[in-house]
Amino acid sequence: MKKILIIDEMHASIGERLTQIGYESDYLPQISRQEIIDAADEYIGMIVRSKTTIDQDLLSSKPSLKFIARAGAGIDQLDVDYLDEKSIMIVNAPEGNRDALGEHMLGMLLSLSNNLRKADREVRSYVWDREGNRGFEVSGKTVALLGYGYMGSAVAEKLSGFGCRVIAYDKYKTNFSDLYVEEVGLEDVFAQADIFSLHTPLTDETRQLVDASFLNQFKKRIVLLNGARGEVICTKDLLAALKSGKVTHAGLDVLENEKFATLTTEQQQVYAELFEMEQVLFSPHIGGWTIESYENINRVLAKKIHALGL
């Protein structure tokens, strides 16, 4: 039977789903990078999340490998050029957690717009301050999305009942206007956005894209949301924009460096200031990380692996 190596934590249904489509799996979520390198060349596929970089060093001893399946959307941990060179196919599963991501970003926006974290903390401390927690409405605002793939489109769908205008710019897509979104140019995003939400993959082109120069092109003060990758934003420039009021609020599910033990001195200083700001809301990269999406990702991956016809 064809074998698949699973190197990260997956929902318990993964083994049964793979068996149903004719694959045997070795579920080894605690396996180390060196152990993966040293493992026998007996696998036709590998299922990964983001524990380790999938590159030539890891795969050079695996000539039998035919595909890498990413349990999620982002493939920035994969050396795509090397995989292409070796004709190793890439499968990912953005369909599995798009609804979860869309709901999460909407939740961050509504929490920011209604001061929910601050208000909750104050009430628990017996402070009843209505005027100090007066919020703003999403209705009537222009929400601009950068990127309109599975995640961006999910956010647009979730916003459809809020009476706001949703526009999107995607450098690599055209003619995608639909019931939920209006396709625009980047200059329209800068001119019209009240709320700006990032949904781009992390590439050499998008790394540090949102820096001081980028943020200063917005004509209005904006609320910024990031449910993509933290490295898309230059965090120190975001901090400066928050201090100046160019960015009034920020909802960050991802950070430029999420491994806190490896923070540089500068990153520690920037994070310390951000963490003190009431108008900034954080979550630990859990957009798309729900009970339902955990299993849905398995369903999507199994379907796509089966469609490979190996």
Legacy VTK file of the C-alpha trace (Angstrom):
# vtk DataFile Version 3.0
C-alpha trace
ASCII
DATASET POLYDATA
POINTS 310 float
0.000 0.000 0.000
1.180 3.554 -0.719
2.524 5.264 2.388
2.265 8.802 3.717
4.344 10.299 6.524
2.482 12.751 8.790
4.936 14.964 10.670
2.564 17.344 12.498
-0.490 17.153 14.744
-3.665 16.385 12.786
-7.273 15.657 13.663
-7.717 11.985 14.603
-9.775 11.323 11.470
-6.778 11.634 9.143
-5.711 7.978 9.296
-9.155 6.624 8.472
-9.652 9.105 5.631
-6.330 8.131 4.062
-7.097 4.439 4.424
-10.392 4.952 2.602
-8.543 6.322 -0.436
-5.908 3.607 -0.467
-3.044 5.004 1.617
-1.263 3.741 4.707
-0.049 6.460 7.049
2.639 6.773 9.688
1.447 9.376 12.164
4.583 10.789 13.815
3.788 14.336 14.985
6.730 14.396 17.413
9.293 13.447 14.790
12.300 15.769 14.622
13.743 17.318 11.501
16.775 15.033 11.640
14.552 11.988 12.100
12.598 12.990 8.993
15.862 13.238 7.051
16.981 9.847 8.360
13.641 8.114 7.737
13.513 5.378 5.111
12.616 6.407 1.572
9.282 4.598 1.634
6.799 7.437 1.463
4.956 8.682 -1.580
3.642 11.707 0.297
4.145 13.842 3.395
1.526 15.813 5.340
2.856 18.891 7.122
1.753 21.988 8.981
4.502 24.489 9.787
6.827 22.742 12.230
9.760 22.528 9.856
10.869 24.017 6.567
10.381 21.628 3.667
13.514 22.119 1.569
16.250 20.328 -0.335
18.129 19.424 2.826
15.069 17.678 4.223
13.988 15.958 1.010
17.217 15.044 -0.770
17.064 11.556 0.752
13.436 11.068 -0.375
13.450 10.442 -4.162
10.217 8.432 -3.896
8.248 11.432 -2.633
5.534 12.553 -5.048
3.635 15.194 -3.058
3.622 17.455 -0.009
0.207 18.114 1.555
0.002 21.272 3.650
-2.667 21.119 6.348
-3.759 24.715 5.904
-3.428 27.500 3.381
0.068 29.003 3.542
2.947 27.356 1.713
5.686 29.803 2.743
7.459 27.016 4.652
7.853 25.046 1.418
10.768 25.513 -0.987
8.477 25.728 -3.993
11.307 26.058 -6.522
12.987 22.872 -5.314
9.686 20.992 -5.224
8.949 22.101 -8.782
12.423 21.037 -9.888
11.841 17.577 -8.465
8.244 17.396 -9.778
6.930 17.042 -6.233
3.331 18.230 -6.218
1.949 20.603 -3.579
-1.514 20.205 -2.088
-2.960 22.644 0.426
-6.349 23.090 2.059
-7.479 26.728 2.279
-11.061 25.565 1.741
-10.880 23.751 5.079
-10.421 26.796 7.302
-11.625 29.766 5.225
-14.879 30.121 7.160
-13.053 29.949 10.466
-10.604 32.636 9.319
-13.419 34.833 8.038
-15.287 34.631 11.326
-12.126 35.279 13.320
-11.271 38.455 11.434
-14.832 39.691 11.778
-14.644 38.950 15.494
-11.451 40.980 15.837
-13.019 43.888 13.951
-16.176 43.893 16.078
-14.179 43.628 19.287
-12.097 46.643 18.268
-15.055 48.677 17.045
-16.974 48.140 20.291
-14.064 48.300 22.770
-15.122 44.884 24.045
-11.853 43.854 25.675
-11.429 47.169 27.494
-15.101 47.336 28.493
-15.105 43.780 29.814
-11.996 44.389 31.902
-13.439 47.596 33.346
-16.783 46.067 34.292
-14.960 43.222 36.045
-13.191 45.955 38.043
-16.536 47.621 38.917
-15.958 50.498 36.472
-19.147 51.458 34.576
-17.861 53.830 31.864
-20.281 54.060 28.928
-18.898 57.208 27.287
-15.300 55.994 27.543
-16.267 52.898 25.602
-18.287 54.528 22.838
-17.466 52.570 19.676
-17.836 52.958 15.938
-20.004 51.092 13.426
-18.832 48.941 10.544
-21.986 49.880 8.656
-21.286 52.586 6.106
-17.527 52.000 6.119
-15.375 50.884 3.188
-13.498 47.680 3.966
-10.533 47.087 1.640
-9.027 43.632 1.239
-5.501 43.071 -0.033
-5.727 39.647 -1.685
-8.909 37.910 -2.761
-8.284 34.205 -2.506
-10.079 31.771 -0.234
-9.426 33.839 2.888
-10.173 37.272 1.503
-13.372 36.038 -0.100
-14.462 34.446 3.186
-14.062 37.789 4.973
-16.068 39.527 2.251
-18.882 36.987 2.597
-19.015 37.394 6.369
-19.226 41.187 5.987
-22.141 41.007 3.560
-24.776 41.599 6.224
-23.090 44.602 7.835
-24.082 47.331 5.403
-20.502 48.160 4.481
-18.831 48.441 1.091
-16.176 45.797 0.454
-13.466 46.393 -2.143
-10.454 44.246 -2.969
-7.181 44.430 -4.845
-5.339 41.299 -5.945
-2.268 41.699 -8.135
-2.645 38.199 -9.541
-6.401 38.060 -10.167
-8.810 40.000 -12.347
-12.527 40.005 -13.012
-13.385 38.698 -9.559
-16.087 41.179 -8.591
-19.042 39.257 -7.195
-22.004 39.592 -4.882
-19.710 40.354 -1.950
-16.852 42.459 -3.323
-15.897 45.072 -5.885
-12.562 44.647 -7.658
-10.469 47.835 -7.562
-6.920 49.013 -8.140
-4.418 49.521 -5.354
-4.778 53.283 -5.693
-8.487 52.879 -4.876
-7.602 50.945 -1.734
-5.384 53.811 -0.582
-7.992 56.428 -1.449
-11.126 54.811 -0.044
-10.318 52.379 2.769
-11.617 52.925 6.284
-10.722 49.360 7.279
-7.811 47.508 5.659
-7.516 43.726 5.913
-4.512 41.688 4.734
-5.005 38.340 2.995
-1.857 37.868 0.937
0.539 34.908 1.011
4.063 35.497 2.295
6.451 35.766 -0.647
9.621 37.714 -1.404
7.329 40.343 -2.917
5.009 40.700 0.072
7.573 40.413 2.875
7.636 43.790 4.704
5.205 45.152 2.096
3.220 47.134 4.637
5.844 49.591 5.818
5.830 53.322 6.528
5.779 54.209 2.838
2.824 51.901 2.220
0.830 53.102 5.222
1.388 56.772 4.419
-0.397 56.343 1.085
-3.779 55.861 2.783
-5.830 59.022 2.489
-7.891 58.328 5.613
-7.037 57.041 9.034
-7.559 53.280 8.981
-8.266 50.222 11.080
-5.740 47.539 10.091
-6.353 43.784 10.331
-3.803 41.074 9.606
-4.889 37.446 9.303
-2.249 36.542 6.709
1.395 36.408 7.787
3.091 38.660 10.302
6.135 39.220 8.116
3.979 41.079 5.580
4.006 44.039 7.996
7.019 45.992 9.227
6.018 46.006 12.880
8.048 49.026 13.952
6.441 51.063 11.173
2.997 49.890 12.266
3.827 51.003 15.805
4.783 54.437 14.506
1.522 54.636 12.517
-0.475 53.746 15.627
1.323 56.439 17.617
0.669 59.048 14.945
-2.990 58.054 14.574
-2.622 57.051 10.928
-3.728 53.599 12.084
-6.401 54.030 14.731
-6.818 50.352 15.654
-5.103 47.098 14.740
-6.217 43.480 14.974
-3.237 41.141 14.653
-3.670 37.383 14.544
-0.067 37.021 13.340
3.211 38.690 14.262
6.458 39.354 12.455
8.239 37.034 14.883
5.960 34.555 16.655
8.807 32.714 18.393
9.050 34.916 21.465
12.229 33.225 22.716
14.065 34.468 19.614
12.996 38.132 19.693
15.735 40.656 18.985
16.231 43.569 21.346
14.448 45.849 18.879
11.545 43.433 18.499
11.212 43.178 22.283
11.009 46.956 22.539
8.455 47.249 19.728
6.304 44.431 21.114
6.423 45.908 24.614
4.962 49.152 23.303
2.351 47.415 21.159
1.238 45.235 24.036
0.458 48.338 26.115
-1.881 49.792 23.485
-5.603 49.467 24.187
-6.423 49.963 20.490
-4.462 46.869 19.428
-5.966 43.385 19.706
-3.867 40.219 19.441
-4.517 36.508 19.001
-1.907 33.709 18.697
-2.275 32.796 15.005
-5.630 31.101 15.587
-7.562 32.572 12.691
-8.855 29.427 11.001
-8.027 27.344 14.097
-11.424 25.974 15.116
-12.851 22.612 16.122
-14.640 22.400 12.786
-11.704 23.466 10.606
-9.415 20.938 12.317
-11.465 18.122 10.813
-12.440 19.958 7.622
-8.793 20.250 6.628
-8.500 16.452 6.705
-11.526 16.132 4.457
-10.126 18.599 1.924
-6.651 17.059 1.934
-7.945 13.513 1.487
-10.092 14.610 -1.443
-7.196 16.397 -3.120
-4.719 13.584 -2.494
-7.166 11.122 -3.998
-7.557 13.404 -7.042
-3.799 13.217 -7.685
-4.399 9.688 -9.000
-1.127 8.256 -7.727
LINES 1 311
310 0 1 2 3 4 5 6 7 8 9 10 11 12 13 14 15 16 17 18 19 20 21 22 23 24 25 26 27 28 29 30 31 32 33 34 35 36 37 38 39 40 41 42 43 44 45 46 47 48 49 50 51 52 53 54 55 56 57 58 59 60 61 62 63 64 65 66 67 68 69 70 71 72 73 74 75 76 77 78 79 80 81 82 83 84 85 86 87 88 89 90 91 92 93 94 95 96 97 98 99 100 101 102 103 104 105 106 107 108 109 110 111 112 113 114 115 116 117 118 119 120 121 122 123 124 125 126 127 128 129 130 131 132 133 134 135 136 137 138 139 140 141 142 143 144 145 146 147 148 149 150 151 152 153 154 155 156 157 158 159 160 161 162 163 164 165 166 167 168 169 170 171 172 173 174 175 176 177 178 179 180 181 182 183 184 185 186 187 188 189 190 191 192 193 194 195 196 197 198 199 200 201 202 203 204 205 206 207 208 209 210 211 212 213 214 215 216 217 218 219 220 221 222 223 224 225 226 227 228 229 230 231 232 233 234 235 236 237 238 239 240 241 242 243 244 245 246 247 248 249 250 251 252 253 254 255 256 257 258 259 260 261 262 263 264 265 266 267 268 269 270 271 272 273 274 275 276 277 278 279 280 281 282 283 284 285 286 287 288 289 290 291 292 293 294 295 296 297 298 299 300 301 302 303 304 305 306 307 308 309
